[in-house]
Structure formats: C-alpha cells, structure tokens
C-alpha cells in the first residue's frame, strides 16, 4: 500500500518511510533472535545490527533528500500517503512505548534499543505527514524531501549510541509510558 502511494506521488519522503518500515521489521527480527538466548555477546551483536539499521536510514534519507532538493523534484499530492502515515504514526508511538517499557521491566537493552527504532519510525511518519500536508495544502514542493532531514540527526545519534553500547539513553529519548 505504502509503495503504491510512494510511486504514485513520486515522494522521496514516502519512499524513505517505506525503507524505514523495512528497517523496523529487521530490527524486530534482531530482537526476537536476541531474546532466544540472551548473552552479553549476543546483546552486543544485536546492538550493532540495530546501529547499522539506524546508520543506513540516516544515509539513505540524507542522499535522497539532497538529490530531491538539488534537482527541484516535485512530489505529487497523496491523500493515501497522508492517511497511511497518520495512522502509522499513532501506532508506532504506542508500540514504542510498549517495547521500551517491556525492555525496561526485563532489563533488556536490546528491546529498549528496538523501542527507540520504533520511536524513530513514529517520528519519521510524523515528519513525512507534515511534508505531505504542506505540499498538498500550500504547494510547498520542498517540504517532501525536507521532511526527511528531521530524522537524520536523531538516527545518526542513535546509531552512534548503539555502537558505543549506550543502552541507557536519557529519559527524554524514550517514549513516555
């Protein structure tokens, strides 16, 4: 559904959101794998895999947004994309809160890190939604690729933190439960 909206609208932000969704699914598989046999080595490996996902997301969004802005790429309006990202943002924020609370209760740093991946997914959905709405309501073509930059810094920070083994981020970085 999302890929149909992204292709139909020629939206860099929707395509980036689709990639982020694939990263979220991959991070979930990493957490499931890690939970089947928790050891310090397995947790460290899982955190590195999640860090790679954050890093890939930051690189993809930076490259695609820069190309779209430099070439003056104009995305089309996407009512389907707007509805999908609004619904997804709400679901991701709820899932992020649940994963983080469960990870905290279990004392599991990988589940807490995966909760932050889900939080990023919710934030990206919100940024994409803002860009889509601005483009549709005001014709601000640049809002679609600019929306992608919102997450680049955060994703890069999370990738670096996971690589350092920073499993206890400040409370502000975790969803409220």
C-alpha positions as CSV (number, residue, x, y, z in Angstrom):
1,X,0.0,0.0,0.0
2,X,2.7,2.5,1.0
3,X,4.8,1.6,-2.1
4,X,1.8,2.3,-4.3
5,X,1.4,5.7,-2.6
6,X,5.2,6.5,-2.9
7,X,5.4,5.6,-6.6
8,X,2.1,7.4,-7.4
9,X,3.1,10.5,-5.6
10,X,6.8,10.3,-6.6
11,X,7.5,11.1,-3.0
12,X,11.0,10.8,-1.6
13,X,9.6,11.0,1.9
14,X,7.1,8.2,1.4
15,X,9.8,6.0,-0.2
16,X,12.1,6.8,2.8
17,X,9.3,5.9,5.1
18,X,8.9,2.6,3.3
19,X,12.6,1.9,3.8
20,X,12.3,2.8,7.5
21,X,9.5,0.3,7.8
22,X,11.7,-2.4,6.4
23,X,14.4,-1.5,8.9
24,X,11.8,-1.6,11.7
25,X,10.9,-5.1,10.6
26,X,14.5,-6.2,10.5
27,X,15.2,-4.7,14.0
28,X,12.2,-6.7,15.3
29,X,13.7,-9.9,14.0
30,X,17.0,-9.0,15.6
31,X,15.2,-8.5,19.0
32,X,13.4,-11.9,18.6
33,X,16.7,-13.6,17.8
34,X,18.4,-11.9,20.8
35,X,15.6,-12.8,23.2
36,X,16.0,-16.5,22.3
37,X,19.4,-16.7,24.1
38,X,20.4,-13.6,25.9
39,X,24.2,-13.3,26.5
40,X,26.5,-10.3,26.6
41,X,28.0,-11.2,23.2
42,X,24.6,-11.7,21.7
43,X,23.3,-8.4,23.1
44,X,26.4,-6.6,21.8
45,X,25.9,-8.1,18.3
46,X,22.2,-7.3,18.3
47,X,23.0,-3.6,19.3
48,X,25.5,-3.4,16.4
49,X,22.8,-4.7,14.0
50,X,20.4,-2.1,15.2
51,X,23.1,0.6,14.9
52,X,23.6,-0.5,11.3
53,X,19.9,-0.1,10.6
54,X,19.9,3.5,12.1
55,X,23.0,4.3,10.1
56,X,21.6,3.0,6.9
57,X,18.4,5.0,7.4
58,X,20.4,8.2,8.1
59,X,22.5,7.7,4.9
60,X,19.5,6.9,2.7
61,X,17.5,9.9,3.9
62,X,20.4,12.3,3.5
63,X,21.2,11.1,0.0
64,X,17.6,11.0,-1.3
65,X,16.6,14.3,0.3
66,X,19.7,16.1,-1.0
67,X,19.2,14.8,-4.6
68,X,15.5,15.7,-4.5
69,X,16.1,19.3,-3.2
70,X,19.1,19.8,-5.6
71,X,17.1,18.7,-8.6
72,X,13.9,20.5,-7.6
73,X,11.9,17.2,-7.6
74,X,8.2,17.9,-7.1
75,X,6.2,15.2,-5.4
76,X,2.5,14.9,-6.2
77,X,-0.2,15.1,-3.6
78,X,-1.0,11.9,-1.9
79,X,-4.2,11.5,0.1
80,X,-3.5,7.8,0.6
81,X,0.0,8.7,1.8
82,X,-1.4,11.2,4.3
83,X,-3.9,8.7,5.7
84,X,-1.4,5.9,5.9
85,X,1.3,8.0,7.7
86,X,-1.1,9.5,10.2
87,X,-2.4,6.0,11.2
88,X,1.1,4.6,11.2
89,X,2.5,7.4,13.4
90,X,-0.1,6.8,16.1
91,X,0.5,3.0,16.0
92,X,4.3,3.4,16.1
93,X,4.2,5.7,19.2
94,X,2.1,3.2,21.0
95,X,4.3,0.3,20.1
96,X,7.5,2.2,21.0
97,X,6.1,2.9,24.5
98,X,5.2,-0.7,25.0
99,X,8.6,-2.0,23.7
100,X,10.5,0.4,25.9
101,X,8.5,-0.3,29.0
102,X,8.9,-4.1,28.4
103,X,12.6,-3.7,27.8
104,X,13.0,-1.7,30.9
105,X,11.0,-4.2,33.0
106,X,13.0,-7.1,31.7
107,X,16.3,-5.2,32.0
108,X,16.9,-5.9,28.3
109,X,19.0,-3.2,26.5
110,X,18.2,-4.7,23.0
111,X,14.5,-4.4,23.5
112,X,14.9,-0.8,24.7
113,X,17.0,0.0,21.7
114,X,14.4,-1.6,19.4
115,X,11.8,0.6,21.1
116,X,13.9,3.6,20.0
117,X,13.8,2.2,16.4
118,X,10.1,2.2,16.7
119,X,10.1,5.7,18.1
120,X,12.1,6.9,15.1
121,X,9.6,5.2,12.9
122,X,6.8,7.2,14.6
123,X,8.8,10.4,14.3
124,X,9.6,9.8,10.7
125,X,5.9,9.1,10.0
126,X,5.1,12.5,11.6
127,X,7.8,14.3,9.6
128,X,6.6,12.7,6.4
129,X,3.0,13.5,7.3
130,X,4.0,17.2,7.8
131,X,5.8,17.3,4.5
132,X,2.9,15.7,2.6
133,X,0.3,18.0,4.2
134,X,2.4,21.1,3.5
135,X,2.9,20.0,-0.1
136,X,-0.8,19.3,-0.6
137,X,-2.1,22.3,1.3
138,X,0.3,25.0,0.1
139,X,2.2,23.6,-2.8
140,X,5.5,23.7,-0.8
141,X,7.3,21.1,-3.1
142,X,10.4,21.3,-0.9
143,X,8.5,20.1,2.2
144,X,8.5,16.5,1.0
145,X,12.3,16.0,0.8
146,X,13.0,18.4,3.7
147,X,10.8,16.3,6.0
148,X,13.4,13.5,5.7
149,X,16.1,15.7,7.3
150,X,14.2,15.7,10.6
151,X,15.3,12.2,11.4
152,X,18.8,12.2,10.0
153,X,20.5,13.7,13.1
154,X,18.4,11.5,15.5
155,X,19.1,8.3,13.6
156,X,22.8,9.1,13.4
157,X,22.9,9.8,17.2
158,X,21.1,6.5,17.9
159,X,23.5,4.6,15.6
160,X,26.5,6.0,17.4
161,X,24.9,5.3,20.8
162,X,24.2,1.7,20.0
163,X,27.7,1.2,18.7
164,X,29.1,2.6,21.9
165,X,26.8,0.2,23.8
166,X,24.8,3.1,25.2
167,X,21.8,1.2,26.4
168,X,20.6,3.8,28.9
169,X,19.6,6.9,26.9
170,X,18.3,10.0,28.7
171,X,14.6,9.6,29.7
172,X,13.7,12.3,27.1
173,X,14.8,10.0,24.3
174,X,12.4,7.2,25.3
175,X,8.7,7.2,24.8
176,X,6.5,8.1,27.8
177,X,4.8,5.2,29.4
